[in-house]
């Protein structure tokens, strides 16, 4: 009696108002640029391996553009030369981009964008050194950090600049920091801020103490490594009922064995090979799924809702999204589809 893990991953998705960022195939107005990275920001992520070999390169990445104009779910589409790190360097730049979201029927919607980036002639020319004589191309940089802890929805909303909140203005800021040996952040500085004059950068820096990097393969080699985070301040997050949390990623899912073990005995006896359950949950500390309630289940009365609730502790989400939004304290709708081969579903549950 087995359940394919691949099938399980495919059907466990997020939905609901708290994550409403619907992808529209043909928007009325495509996403467009508001801000591109500067030359110094390109140098800061230039792959060390390529620098050592004196190589230029290029990469094309594909991303989604959020309702706030940030890039997320970016993937490398191509890079030349290969295996030099230009693809990941391009992705590391994405917090520096800001776009106008696509528009459909007068409302912002999630859109797609392809971004070609040339890493050419950056070298170490005169003027490429930071104050104090530091060359940005010799620094080690972690482009896509996975956070073990990050500001909650409530903490981010509390940091929202008062002037911007009063005027209903949204914005974002990208902050570059140095990692400490215990995976925290220090020496943080502003890389970008949009729009200026509302205090978004200061608010974003005030949250730096809340970020803790998830354990890496070599934690002993973190000192001096730089990384960055983006904070998006969306006016809707000021309403406690809306809980804007963007689109988090799953960092842990139930194993196929756990799902099979929780498959309702009565459903097995009756030969029921599939079911759908919708749970409404809160994202707790560390990305744990908490306070779940069954919104719907079909077929009903066979225990699938209870089985889904029993699996809730096996789920974990990222605590910060690529769009620069918190997840902890937000609400998610979690649909689960059970699928077992008919012969497995008809097998009686083992005796206790």
C-alpha positions as CSV (number, residue, x, y, z in Angstrom):
1,X,0.0,0.0,0.0
2,X,1.8,3.1,-1.2
3,X,1.2,6.7,-2.2
4,X,3.6,8.3,-4.6
5,X,5.5,11.2,-2.9
6,X,5.6,12.9,-6.3
7,X,1.8,12.9,-6.5
8,X,1.6,14.1,-3.0
9,X,3.9,17.1,-3.7
10,X,2.0,17.9,-6.9
11,X,-1.4,18.2,-5.2
12,X,-0.4,20.0,-2.0
13,X,-0.8,23.6,-3.0
14,X,-1.7,26.9,-1.3
15,X,-4.8,28.9,-2.1
16,X,-7.3,31.3,-0.5
17,X,-7.5,35.0,0.1
18,X,-4.4,35.2,2.2
19,X,-2.4,33.9,-0.8
20,X,-4.5,35.4,-3.6
21,X,-2.0,36.1,-6.4
22,X,-3.6,34.6,-9.4
23,X,-1.6,34.1,-12.5
24,X,-3.3,35.6,-15.5
25,X,-2.2,34.3,-18.9
26,X,-3.0,37.4,-20.9
27,X,-3.1,40.6,-18.8
28,X,-4.2,43.8,-20.3
29,X,-0.9,45.5,-19.5
30,X,2.3,43.4,-19.1
31,X,4.7,43.9,-16.2
32,X,7.3,46.6,-16.8
33,X,10.5,48.0,-15.2
34,X,10.7,50.5,-12.5
35,X,14.2,49.9,-11.3
36,X,17.3,47.9,-12.6
37,X,20.4,46.9,-10.6
38,X,23.3,49.3,-10.6
39,X,26.8,48.4,-11.8
40,X,28.1,48.1,-8.3
41,X,25.3,45.7,-7.4
42,X,26.2,43.6,-10.5
43,X,29.8,43.5,-9.2
44,X,28.7,42.5,-5.8
45,X,27.3,39.1,-7.0
46,X,29.8,38.5,-9.8
47,X,30.7,34.8,-9.5
48,X,34.0,34.3,-7.7
49,X,34.9,31.3,-9.9
50,X,34.5,33.5,-13.0
51,X,36.5,36.3,-11.5
52,X,39.4,33.9,-10.7
53,X,39.4,32.8,-14.4
54,X,38.9,36.2,-15.9
55,X,35.6,35.2,-17.5
56,X,32.6,37.3,-18.4
57,X,29.2,35.7,-18.9
58,X,25.5,36.0,-19.2
59,X,22.3,34.4,-17.9
60,X,18.6,34.5,-18.5
61,X,16.2,33.9,-15.7
62,X,12.5,33.5,-15.6
63,X,10.5,35.0,-12.7
64,X,7.0,35.8,-11.6
65,X,6.1,39.4,-10.7
66,X,4.1,39.8,-7.5
67,X,1.2,42.2,-6.9
68,X,3.7,44.5,-5.3
69,X,6.2,44.4,-8.2
70,X,8.8,42.1,-6.6
71,X,10.3,39.1,-8.4
72,X,9.7,35.6,-7.0
73,X,9.9,31.9,-8.0
74,X,12.9,32.8,-10.2
75,X,14.6,30.0,-12.1
76,X,17.7,29.9,-14.4
77,X,16.7,29.4,-18.0
78,X,20.1,29.6,-19.5
79,X,23.7,30.6,-18.6
80,X,27.0,31.0,-20.5
81,X,29.5,29.7,-19.8
82,X,27.9,26.9,-17.8
83,X,28.9,26.0,-14.3
84,X,30.5,29.4,-13.6
85,X,27.7,30.5,-11.3
86,X,26.2,33.3,-13.6
87,X,22.7,31.9,-13.3
88,X,22.6,32.0,-9.5
89,X,24.3,35.4,-9.6
90,X,21.5,36.6,-11.7
91,X,18.9,35.2,-9.3
92,X,20.8,36.9,-6.4
93,X,20.2,40.2,-8.1
94,X,16.4,39.9,-8.2
95,X,15.8,41.8,-4.9
96,X,17.4,44.8,-6.7
97,X,14.7,44.7,-9.4
98,X,11.4,46.4,-9.0
99,X,8.6,46.3,-11.6
100,X,5.2,47.5,-12.2
101,X,2.9,44.5,-11.9
102,X,0.8,43.3,-14.8
103,X,-2.7,44.7,-15.0
104,X,-6.0,42.8,-15.7
105,X,-9.3,44.6,-15.6
106,X,-7.7,47.5,-13.9
107,X,-6.2,45.4,-11.1
108,X,-2.7,44.2,-10.5
109,X,-2.1,40.5,-11.1
110,X,0.8,38.1,-11.0
111,X,2.7,38.0,-14.3
112,X,5.7,36.3,-15.9
113,X,8.9,37.9,-17.0
114,X,12.2,36.7,-18.7
115,X,15.3,38.7,-17.7
116,X,18.6,38.5,-19.7
117,X,21.6,39.8,-17.7
118,X,25.1,40.4,-19.1
119,X,28.0,40.1,-16.8
120,X,30.6,41.8,-19.0
121,X,33.7,43.9,-18.4
122,X,33.1,44.3,-14.7
123,X,36.6,43.3,-13.7
124,X,38.0,45.5,-10.9
125,X,38.2,48.9,-12.6
126,X,39.1,52.1,-10.8
127,X,36.2,53.1,-8.6
128,X,34.9,49.6,-8.0
129,X,36.2,49.6,-4.5
130,X,33.9,50.3,-1.6
131,X,34.7,52.9,1.1
132,X,37.6,51.5,3.2
133,X,39.2,49.9,0.2
134,X,37.1,46.7,0.1
135,X,36.7,45.2,-3.3
136,X,33.1,43.9,-3.8
137,X,34.2,41.2,-6.1
138,X,36.3,39.5,-3.4
139,X,33.5,39.2,-0.9
140,X,31.6,36.0,-0.4
141,X,27.9,36.3,-1.0
142,X,24.9,34.1,-0.2
143,X,22.3,35.0,-2.8
144,X,19.2,33.0,-1.8
145,X,19.3,32.5,2.0
146,X,16.8,30.1,3.7
147,X,15.7,31.6,7.0
148,X,15.1,29.6,10.1
149,X,13.5,32.6,11.7
150,X,12.2,35.9,10.4
151,X,9.9,38.7,11.4
152,X,6.3,37.7,11.9
153,X,3.4,39.3,10.2
154,X,2.6,41.4,13.3
155,X,6.3,42.5,13.7
156,X,6.4,43.6,10.1
157,X,3.1,45.5,10.3
158,X,4.4,47.2,13.5
159,X,7.5,48.4,11.7
160,X,5.4,49.9,8.8
161,X,6.5,53.6,8.6
162,X,3.9,55.8,10.1
163,X,3.9,58.4,7.3
164,X,3.4,55.7,4.6
165,X,0.7,54.0,6.7
166,X,-1.2,57.3,7.1
167,X,-1.1,57.9,3.4
168,X,-1.8,54.3,2.3
169,X,1.5,54.1,0.5
170,X,3.3,50.8,-0.1
171,X,7.0,50.3,-0.7
172,X,10.0,48.0,-0.4
173,X,13.6,48.0,0.6
174,X,16.5,45.6,0.1
175,X,19.1,45.3,2.9
176,X,22.6,43.9,2.7
177,X,24.2,42.4,5.8
178,X,27.1,40.3,7.0
179,X,26.4,37.0,8.7
180,X,27.7,36.2,12.1
181,X,29.0,32.9,13.3
182,X,25.6,32.1,14.9
183,X,23.8,32.8,11.6
184,X,22.5,36.2,12.6
185,X,22.9,39.5,10.8
186,X,25.2,42.5,11.5
187,X,26.5,45.6,9.8
188,X,23.3,46.0,7.7
189,X,23.1,48.7,5.1
190,X,20.5,49.8,2.6
191,X,20.9,48.7,-1.0
192,X,17.7,50.1,-2.4
193,X,14.5,51.7,-1.3
194,X,11.3,52.5,-3.3
195,X,9.7,55.0,-3.0
196,X,12.1,57.3,-1.1
197,X,11.0,59.7,1.6
198,X,8.7,57.4,3.5
199,X,11.2,55.6,5.7
200,X,10.9,52.1,4.2
201,X,14.7,51.4,4.4
202,X,14.9,52.4,8.0
203,X,11.9,50.2,8.8
204,X,13.4,47.3,6.9
205,X,16.7,47.6,8.8
206,X,14.9,47.7,12.1
207,X,13.8,44.1,11.4
208,X,17.3,42.7,10.8
209,X,17.7,41.3,14.3
210,X,14.7,39.0,13.7
211,X,16.4,37.1,10.8
212,X,18.3,33.9,11.6
213,X,19.8,31.8,8.8
214,X,18.8,28.2,8.6
215,X,21.7,25.8,9.2
216,X,23.9,25.3,6.2
217,X,26.3,22.5,5.2
218,X,29.2,24.4,6.6
219,X,28.2,26.7,9.4
220,X,31.8,27.2,10.5
221,X,32.5,29.1,7.3
222,X,29.8,31.8,7.7
223,X,31.9,34.7,9.1
224,X,32.3,37.5,6.6
225,X,29.7,36.0,4.2
226,X,27.2,38.6,3.0
227,X,23.6,38.1,2.2
228,X,20.5,40.3,1.8
229,X,16.8,40.4,2.4
230,X,14.0,42.4,1.0
231,X,11.0,43.7,2.9
232,X,7.8,44.6,1.1
233,X,5.4,46.8,2.9
234,X,1.9,46.3,1.5
235,X,-0.8,48.6,2.8
236,X,-3.1,45.5,3.2
237,X,-0.9,44.1,5.9
238,X,-2.1,46.9,8.2
239,X,-5.4,45.1,8.4
240,X,-5.1,42.2,10.9
241,X,-7.8,40.3,9.0
242,X,-6.0,40.3,5.7
243,X,-2.7,38.9,6.7
244,X,-0.8,39.5,3.4
245,X,1.9,36.9,3.3
246,X,2.7,36.4,-0.3
247,X,3.5,32.9,-1.7
248,X,5.6,30.9,0.7
249,X,7.5,27.7,-0.2
250,X,7.1,24.3,1.4
251,X,10.2,23.4,3.4
252,X,8.7,20.1,4.6
253,X,5.9,17.9,3.5
254,X,4.5,14.6,5.0
255,X,6.2,11.5,3.7
256,X,4.1,9.1,1.6
257,X,4.3,6.6,4.4
258,X,2.8,9.1,6.9
259,X,-0.1,9.8,4.5
260,X,-0.8,6.1,4.0
261,X,-0.6,5.4,7.7
262,X,-3.2,8.1,8.3
263,X,-5.6,6.9,5.5
264,X,-9.0,6.3,7.2
265,X,-9.6,2.6,8.0
266,X,-13.3,2.9,7.0
267,X,-12.4,4.3,3.6
268,X,-10.0,1.4,3.0
269,X,-12.7,-1.1,3.9
270,X,-15.1,0.5,1.6
271,X,-12.6,0.6,-1.3
272,X,-12.5,4.4,-1.5
273,X,-9.4,5.3,-3.4
274,X,-9.4,9.1,-3.2
275,X,-10.7,12.1,-1.4
276,X,-10.2,15.9,-1.2
277,X,-9.9,17.9,2.0
278,X,-9.5,21.7,2.4
279,X,-7.9,22.8,5.7
280,X,-7.7,26.4,6.9
281,X,-4.6,27.0,9.0
282,X,-2.4,29.6,10.7
283,X,1.4,29.7,10.0
284,X,3.1,29.4,13.4
285,X,6.7,30.0,14.6
286,X,9.3,28.4,12.4
287,X,6.7,28.0,9.6
288,X,4.8,25.2,11.4
289,X,1.1,24.8,10.4
290,X,-1.1,25.4,13.4
291,X,-4.8,25.9,14.5
292,X,-6.1,24.0,11.4
293,X,-9.8,23.5,10.8
294,X,-11.4,21.4,8.1
295,X,-13.2,23.7,5.7
296,X,-14.5,20.9,3.5
297,X,-14.0,17.2,2.7
298,X,-15.4,14.9,0.0
299,X,-16.5,12.2,0.5
300,X,-17.7,13.2,3.9
301,X,-18.2,11.0,6.9
302,X,-15.2,8.6,6.3
303,X,-12.6,10.4,8.4
304,X,-10.6,12.1,5.8
305,X,-10.9,15.5,7.6
306,X,-9.5,14.0,10.8
307,X,-6.8,12.3,8.9
308,X,-5.7,15.6,7.3
309,X,-5.7,17.3,10.7
310,X,-3.4,14.6,12.0
311,X,-1.0,15.4,9.2
312,X,-0.8,19.1,9.9
313,X,2.3,18.8,12.1
314,X,4.2,17.3,9.1
315,X,3.9,20.5,7.1
316,X,6.3,23.4,7.3
317,X,6.6,26.6,5.3
318,X,9.3,29.1,4.6
319,X,9.2,31.9,7.2
320,X,9.9,34.6,4.6
321,X,9.0,34.8,0.9
322,X,10.9,35.8,-2.2
323,X,8.6,38.8,-2.4
324,X,9.8,40.1,0.9
325,X,6.8,39.2,2.9
326,X,6.4,37.4,6.3
327,X,4.5,34.2,6.7
328,X,4.4,33.6,10.4
329,X,1.0,34.8,11.7
330,X,-0.6,34.6,8.3
331,X,-3.4,32.3,7.3
332,X,-3.3,29.7,4.5
333,X,-5.8,27.5,2.8
334,X,-4.3,24.0,2.4
335,X,-6.0,21.6,-0.1
336,X,-5.0,18.0,0.1
337,X,-6.0,15.3,-2.4
338,X,-5.6,11.6,-1.3
339,X,-5.0,9.1,-4.1
340,X,-4.4,5.4,-3.6
341,X,-4.6,2.6,-6.1
342,X,-8.0,0.9,-5.9
343,X,-6.3,-2.4,-4.8
344,X,-4.5,-0.6,-2.0
345,X,-7.6,1.2,-0.8
346,X,-9.5,-2.1,-0.7
347,X,-6.9,-3.6,1.6
348,X,-8.2,-3.8,5.2
349,X,-6.3,-1.7,7.7
350,X,-3.9,-3.6,9.8
351,X,-5.2,-4.7,13.2
352,X,-4.1,-2.5,16.1
